[in-house]
């Protein structure tokens, strides 16, 4: 996409593009850069030219071989994509601006302020285009049933407005018959709705969608969560004051989640020191893109209110923003405050709902923070996999302990 801006002082042409990744076929890369060369050739000679977008390249830290286009702050190691970009910049007298200023090591790049700006943009766009979710009950009552309900309501109105005892008695008999008909048809509609939900639950079970099966089963069974506001203290006395009840919950989970150190800790034998080379390079665009795509949908957001679906929808438009933010966090070793906080939600298990021990807590953390965690996990996994035993199946992707148990049972 090309845009040209004309002002009293200068004329500027902006080319916005999205380059293929380094793993893409050579033909596709050549086609992209041939098109980019062609578009650049049509730009007027005296225009200020800016090529923006995602060029999917790291130009490396060594600028001695082409100081004309590289600044002192390049990152990573040069690869084929970087060679294509540097050749393009040399051919068109351009400078790669990302190498001129190291944003993540300047005082001007404030991680907290940048995160606040990004979060507010997501909130504003989500409110303008999506709004807030409204919970609606399923309309299981059919149109015919609503007609019977309307007729019963009209009869009820006539009874209230009739002064003659004989007419009122006749209308009451008619209302009684209509009321029976409404209840009979409503029961039929309810049965059809339950059968439809049961069919959906069976289909979800075949697909392995346990979340949908659980939700539909609770809807069919009419299971209701006990949401009592009363809670008992450690002595068993009921606390009715809301503020004291919140303090009781805070004290309970602080005690549950922060266990004291054991008096006699187990002595761990000395293990041989293992030298592991973990890559400390700043996150690349490809790594951030992969981490965002791995986020699971349908998960509740943290304190920032940003969901995985919001990140995936805006991935192509905002991938540079997230990459720059993660690079700054990586080098400054400082994360936004929202990423260190969580929402503790209590879920009822069974028994007396007023006893704190009968509830379990889950922590809703920031979804964007999981991008950084996923990138770090991949770096550690790449370094550790070669040092793990071949028999190690637990907590490894593509492997399962049940496979080893199955083999063991066959052998025995």
C-alpha positions as CSV (number, residue, x, y, z in Angstrom):
1,X,0.0,0.0,0.0
2,X,1.4,3.4,-1.0
3,X,0.3,6.9,0.2
4,X,1.7,10.3,-0.8
5,X,1.5,13.4,1.4
6,X,2.0,16.9,0.0
7,X,2.6,19.9,2.2
8,X,4.1,23.4,1.9
9,X,7.4,22.2,3.2
10,X,8.0,18.8,1.7
11,X,6.4,15.8,-0.1
12,X,6.5,12.4,1.5
13,X,5.7,8.9,0.1
14,X,5.0,6.0,2.5
15,X,5.1,2.4,1.4
16,X,3.5,0.0,3.8
17,X,4.3,-3.7,3.2
18,X,4.5,-7.1,4.9
19,X,7.5,-9.2,3.8
20,X,7.6,-13.1,3.7
21,X,9.4,-14.8,6.7
22,X,12.8,-16.3,6.4
23,X,11.4,-19.8,6.0
24,X,9.3,-18.8,2.9
25,X,10.1,-20.2,-0.5
26,X,12.7,-18.3,-2.6
27,X,10.2,-17.6,-5.4
28,X,7.8,-15.8,-3.0
29,X,10.6,-13.7,-1.5
30,X,11.9,-12.7,-5.0
31,X,8.4,-11.9,-6.1
32,X,7.9,-9.6,-3.1
33,X,11.1,-7.7,-3.5
34,X,10.6,-7.4,-7.3
35,X,7.3,-5.8,-6.6
36,X,8.8,-3.5,-3.9
37,X,11.6,-2.4,-6.3
38,X,8.9,-1.7,-8.9
39,X,6.8,0.4,-6.5
40,X,9.9,2.3,-5.3
41,X,10.9,3.1,-8.8
42,X,7.6,5.0,-9.4
43,X,8.2,7.3,-6.3
44,X,9.2,10.8,-7.4
45,X,12.9,11.4,-7.0
46,X,12.6,14.4,-4.6
47,X,10.0,12.8,-2.2
48,X,11.0,11.8,1.3
49,X,10.5,8.0,1.1
50,X,9.6,5.9,4.2
51,X,9.1,2.1,3.9
52,X,7.2,0.8,6.9
53,X,5.6,-2.4,8.0
54,X,6.9,-5.9,8.9
55,X,10.0,-6.7,6.8
56,X,10.8,-9.9,8.9
57,X,14.5,-9.3,9.0
58,X,17.3,-8.9,11.6
59,X,20.3,-7.0,10.1
60,X,22.8,-8.1,12.7
61,X,25.0,-6.2,15.1
62,X,28.0,-5.9,12.7
63,X,27.6,-2.7,10.6
64,X,31.2,-2.5,9.2
65,X,30.3,-4.2,5.9
66,X,27.6,-1.7,5.0
67,X,27.7,1.4,7.3
68,X,25.8,3.4,4.6
69,X,22.4,1.8,5.6
70,X,23.1,0.4,9.1
71,X,23.2,2.3,12.4
72,X,25.1,1.2,15.5
73,X,22.2,-0.6,17.2
74,X,21.5,-3.7,15.0
75,X,20.5,-6.9,16.7
76,X,20.8,-10.7,16.1
77,X,22.7,-12.5,13.3
78,X,22.3,-11.8,9.6
79,X,20.4,-14.2,7.4
80,X,19.0,-14.4,3.9
81,X,16.1,-12.1,4.6
82,X,18.5,-9.5,6.0
83,X,20.7,-9.6,2.9
84,X,17.6,-8.9,0.7
85,X,16.6,-5.9,2.9
86,X,20.2,-4.5,3.0
87,X,20.5,-4.8,-0.8
88,X,17.2,-3.0,-1.3
89,X,18.2,-0.2,1.1
90,X,21.6,0.2,-0.7
91,X,19.9,0.3,-4.1
92,X,17.5,3.0,-3.1
93,X,19.7,5.2,-0.8
94,X,17.7,4.2,2.3
95,X,18.7,3.8,5.9
96,X,17.3,1.1,8.2
97,X,15.9,3.3,10.9
98,X,15.6,0.5,13.5
99,X,19.4,0.4,13.8
100,X,19.8,4.1,14.5
101,X,18.3,4.3,18.0
102,X,18.2,1.6,20.6
103,X,14.8,2.2,22.1
104,X,15.1,-0.4,24.8
105,X,18.2,1.2,26.4
106,X,17.2,4.8,26.4
107,X,15.5,6.6,29.2
108,X,12.9,7.9,26.7
109,X,11.3,4.4,26.3
110,X,9.3,3.9,29.5
111,X,7.9,0.4,29.6
112,X,5.1,1.3,32.0
113,X,3.9,4.3,29.9
114,X,4.1,2.4,26.7
115,X,2.1,-0.5,28.1
116,X,-0.5,1.9,29.4
117,X,-0.9,3.4,25.9
118,X,-1.1,0.0,24.2
119,X,-3.7,-1.2,26.8
120,X,-5.9,2.0,26.4
121,X,-5.9,1.6,22.6
122,X,-7.1,-2.0,22.9
123,X,-9.8,-1.0,25.3
124,X,-11.0,1.9,23.2
125,X,-11.2,-0.2,20.0
126,X,-12.9,-3.1,21.8
127,X,-15.5,-0.8,23.3
128,X,-16.2,0.9,20.0
129,X,-16.5,-2.3,17.9
130,X,-17.4,-5.1,20.3
131,X,-19.0,-3.5,23.4
132,X,-19.6,-5.5,26.5
133,X,-21.0,-9.1,26.6
134,X,-24.5,-9.4,27.8
135,X,-25.8,-12.7,29.2
136,X,-29.0,-13.8,27.6
137,X,-31.2,-16.7,28.4
138,X,-31.9,-19.1,25.6
139,X,-35.2,-18.5,23.9
140,X,-36.6,-22.0,24.1
141,X,-40.2,-20.9,24.1
142,X,-41.7,-21.3,20.5
143,X,-43.8,-18.7,18.7
144,X,-46.9,-20.8,19.0
145,X,-46.5,-20.9,22.8
146,X,-46.1,-17.1,22.9
147,X,-49.5,-16.9,21.0
148,X,-51.1,-19.0,23.7
149,X,-49.5,-16.9,26.4
150,X,-50.8,-13.7,24.7
151,X,-54.3,-15.2,24.5
152,X,-54.2,-16.1,28.2
153,X,-53.1,-12.6,29.1
154,X,-56.1,-11.1,27.1
155,X,-58.5,-13.4,29.0
156,X,-56.9,-12.3,32.3
157,X,-57.5,-8.7,31.3
158,X,-61.1,-9.4,30.5
159,X,-61.6,-11.0,33.9
160,X,-60.3,-7.9,35.7
161,X,-62.4,-5.5,33.6
162,X,-65.7,-7.6,33.8
163,X,-68.3,-6.7,36.5
164,X,-70.9,-9.3,35.6
165,X,-70.5,-12.4,37.9
166,X,-71.8,-14.8,35.1
167,X,-69.3,-13.5,32.5
168,X,-66.5,-13.5,35.0
169,X,-67.2,-17.2,35.9
170,X,-67.2,-18.1,32.2
171,X,-64.0,-16.2,31.6
172,X,-62.3,-17.9,34.6
173,X,-63.2,-21.3,33.1
174,X,-61.7,-20.2,29.8
175,X,-58.6,-18.9,31.5
176,X,-58.2,-22.2,33.3
177,X,-58.2,-24.1,30.1
178,X,-55.9,-21.7,28.4
179,X,-53.5,-21.9,31.4
180,X,-53.4,-25.7,31.1
181,X,-52.7,-25.4,27.3
182,X,-49.8,-23.0,27.9
183,X,-48.2,-25.2,30.5
184,X,-48.6,-28.3,28.3
185,X,-47.0,-26.6,25.3
186,X,-44.3,-25.0,27.4
187,X,-43.3,-28.4,28.8
188,X,-43.1,-29.7,25.2
189,X,-40.8,-26.8,24.2
190,X,-38.7,-27.4,27.3
191,X,-38.3,-31.1,26.4
192,X,-37.3,-30.2,22.8
193,X,-34.7,-27.7,24.1
194,X,-33.2,-30.3,26.5
195,X,-33.0,-32.8,23.7
196,X,-31.3,-30.3,21.5
197,X,-28.7,-29.5,24.2
198,X,-28.1,-33.2,24.8
199,X,-27.4,-33.7,21.1
200,X,-25.0,-30.8,21.2
201,X,-23.3,-32.2,24.3
202,X,-23.0,-35.6,22.6
203,X,-21.5,-34.0,19.5
204,X,-19.0,-32.0,21.7
205,X,-18.0,-35.2,23.5
206,X,-17.2,-36.9,20.2
207,X,-14.9,-33.9,19.3
208,X,-13.3,-34.0,22.7
209,X,-14.6,-30.5,23.7
210,X,-14.8,-31.1,27.5
211,X,-15.5,-27.5,28.2
212,X,-18.7,-27.5,26.1
213,X,-19.8,-30.8,27.5
214,X,-19.4,-29.5,31.1
215,X,-21.4,-26.3,30.3
216,X,-24.2,-28.1,28.6
217,X,-24.4,-30.8,31.3
218,X,-24.8,-28.1,34.0
219,X,-27.5,-26.3,31.9
220,X,-29.5,-29.6,31.5
221,X,-29.1,-30.6,35.1
222,X,-30.0,-27.1,36.3
223,X,-27.0,-27.0,38.5
224,X,-26.6,-23.7,40.3
225,X,-23.5,-22.4,42.0
226,X,-23.9,-21.5,45.7
227,X,-22.9,-17.8,45.8
228,X,-23.4,-17.1,49.5
229,X,-22.0,-13.8,50.8
230,X,-21.7,-15.2,54.3
231,X,-18.4,-16.8,55.5
232,X,-17.3,-18.3,58.7
233,X,-14.1,-17.4,60.6
234,X,-11.5,-19.9,61.9
235,X,-13.6,-20.4,65.0
236,X,-16.8,-21.2,63.0
237,X,-18.6,-18.0,63.7
238,X,-20.5,-16.4,60.8
239,X,-19.2,-13.1,59.5
240,X,-21.9,-11.0,58.0
241,X,-20.0,-7.7,57.5
242,X,-18.8,-7.6,53.8
243,X,-15.5,-5.8,54.6
244,X,-14.6,-8.3,57.3
245,X,-15.7,-11.2,55.0
246,X,-13.2,-9.9,52.3
247,X,-10.5,-9.7,54.9
248,X,-11.3,-13.3,55.9
249,X,-11.0,-14.5,52.3
250,X,-7.7,-12.6,51.9
251,X,-6.3,-14.1,55.1
252,X,-7.4,-17.6,54.0
253,X,-5.8,-17.6,50.6
254,X,-2.7,-15.9,51.9
255,X,-2.3,-18.8,54.3
256,X,-3.1,-21.5,51.6
257,X,-0.9,-20.1,48.9
258,X,2.1,-19.1,51.1
259,X,3.1,-22.2,53.1
260,X,5.8,-22.0,55.8
261,X,9.1,-23.6,55.3
262,X,9.4,-27.2,56.7
263,X,11.4,-27.6,59.9
264,X,13.4,-30.4,58.6
265,X,13.8,-29.9,54.8
266,X,14.9,-32.8,52.7
267,X,18.6,-32.8,51.8
268,X,19.1,-32.8,48.1
269,X,22.2,-34.7,47.0
270,X,24.8,-32.7,45.2
271,X,24.3,-33.0,41.4
272,X,27.0,-32.5,38.8
273,X,27.0,-29.0,37.3
274,X,25.5,-28.9,33.8
275,X,26.5,-26.0,31.6
276,X,23.5,-25.1,29.4
277,X,23.8,-22.4,26.7
278,X,20.5,-20.6,26.6
279,X,19.9,-18.0,23.9
280,X,19.6,-14.5,25.4
281,X,18.8,-12.8,22.1
282,X,16.0,-10.4,22.2
283,X,12.6,-11.7,21.0
284,X,12.2,-11.7,17.3
285,X,9.0,-11.0,15.3
286,X,8.7,-14.7,14.4
287,X,9.0,-15.8,18.0
288,X,6.4,-13.2,19.2
289,X,4.0,-14.2,16.3
290,X,4.3,-17.9,17.2
291,X,3.7,-17.2,20.9
292,X,0.5,-15.2,20.2
293,X,-0.8,-17.9,17.9
294,X,-0.3,-20.5,20.7
295,X,-2.5,-18.6,23.2
296,X,-5.7,-20.4,24.0
297,X,-9.1,-18.8,23.1
298,X,-12.0,-18.6,25.6
299,X,-9.8,-17.8,28.6
300,X,-10.7,-15.1,31.0
301,X,-8.4,-12.0,30.9
302,X,-6.4,-10.6,33.8
303,X,-6.5,-7.1,35.3
304,X,-5.7,-5.5,31.9
305,X,-8.9,-6.9,30.3
306,X,-7.1,-8.0,27.1
307,X,-8.1,-11.5,25.8
308,X,-6.2,-13.8,23.5
309,X,-8.8,-13.2,20.7
310,X,-8.1,-9.5,20.8
311,X,-4.4,-10.2,20.3
312,X,-4.9,-12.6,17.5
313,X,-7.3,-10.4,15.5
314,X,-4.8,-7.5,15.7
315,X,-1.7,-9.6,15.1
316,X,-0.6,-8.4,11.7
317,X,-1.3,-4.7,12.5
318,X,0.3,-4.6,15.9
319,X,3.1,-7.2,15.8
320,X,5.8,-4.6,15.7
321,X,4.3,-2.9,18.8
322,X,4.4,-6.1,20.8
323,X,7.9,-7.0,19.5
324,X,9.3,-3.5,20.5
325,X,7.6,-3.7,23.9
326,X,8.9,-7.2,24.6
327,X,12.4,-6.2,23.5
328,X,12.4,-3.3,25.9
329,X,11.1,-5.5,28.7
330,X,13.8,-8.1,27.9
331,X,16.7,-5.7,28.0
332,X,15.5,-3.5,30.8
333,X,14.4,-6.6,32.9
334,X,11.3,-4.7,34.0
335,X,7.7,-5.8,33.3
336,X,4.5,-3.7,33.6
337,X,2.8,-3.7,37.0
338,X,-0.3,-5.3,35.5
339,X,1.8,-8.4,34.5
340,X,2.7,-8.9,38.2
341,X,-0.9,-8.8,39.5
342,X,-3.7,-11.3,39.1
343,X,-7.4,-11.7,39.9
344,X,-8.1,-14.4,42.5
345,X,-11.4,-16.1,41.7
346,X,-12.8,-18.6,44.2
347,X,-14.6,-21.7,43.0
348,X,-16.9,-23.8,45.2
349,X,-16.1,-27.5,45.6
350,X,-18.6,-29.2,47.9
351,X,-19.9,-29.1,51.5
352,X,-20.7,-26.0,53.5
353,X,-20.4,-23.0,51.3
354,X,-19.7,-20.8,54.3
355,X,-16.4,-22.6,55.1
356,X,-13.4,-21.2,53.2
357,X,-11.7,-24.6,52.9
358,X,-14.5,-25.8,50.7
359,X,-13.5,-23.3,48.0
360,X,-10.4,-23.3,45.8
361,X,-8.9,-20.3,44.2
362,X,-7.6,-19.7,40.6
363,X,-5.5,-16.8,39.6
364,X,-6.3,-14.9,36.4
365,X,-3.0,-13.5,35.1
366,X,-2.4,-11.0,32.2
367,X,-2.8,-12.7,28.8
368,X,-0.1,-10.5,27.2
369,X,2.4,-11.6,29.9
370,X,2.0,-15.1,28.6
371,X,3.6,-14.0,25.3
372,X,6.8,-13.3,27.2
373,X,6.5,-16.5,29.2
374,X,6.0,-18.5,26.0
375,X,9.1,-16.9,24.3
376,X,11.2,-17.7,27.4
377,X,9.9,-21.2,27.6
378,X,10.9,-21.9,23.9
379,X,14.4,-20.6,24.6
380,X,14.8,-22.9,27.6
381,X,13.2,-25.8,25.8
382,X,15.6,-25.5,22.9
383,X,18.6,-25.5,25.2
384,X,17.4,-28.3,27.5
385,X,15.9,-30.9,25.0
386,X,19.4,-32.1,23.9
387,X,20.4,-32.8,27.6
388,X,17.3,-34.7,28.6
389,X,17.2,-38.5,28.5
390,X,15.3,-40.2,25.6
391,X,13.1,-41.9,28.2
392,X,11.9,-38.6,29.7
393,X,8.3,-38.2,28.6
394,X,6.8,-36.0,31.3
395,X,6.3,-32.4,30.5
396,X,7.6,-32.7,27.0
397,X,5.6,-31.8,23.9
398,X,4.5,-34.7,21.7
399,X,5.2,-37.3,24.4
400,X,3.0,-38.8,27.1
401,X,3.7,-40.9,30.2
402,X,0.8,-43.1,29.4
403,X,2.7,-44.3,26.3
404,X,5.5,-45.6,28.6
405,X,3.0,-47.2,31.0
406,X,1.3,-49.0,28.1
407,X,4.7,-50.3,26.9
408,X,5.6,-51.4,30.4
409,X,2.3,-53.3,30.7
410,X,3.0,-55.1,27.4
411,X,6.4,-56.1,28.6
412,X,5.1,-57.4,31.9
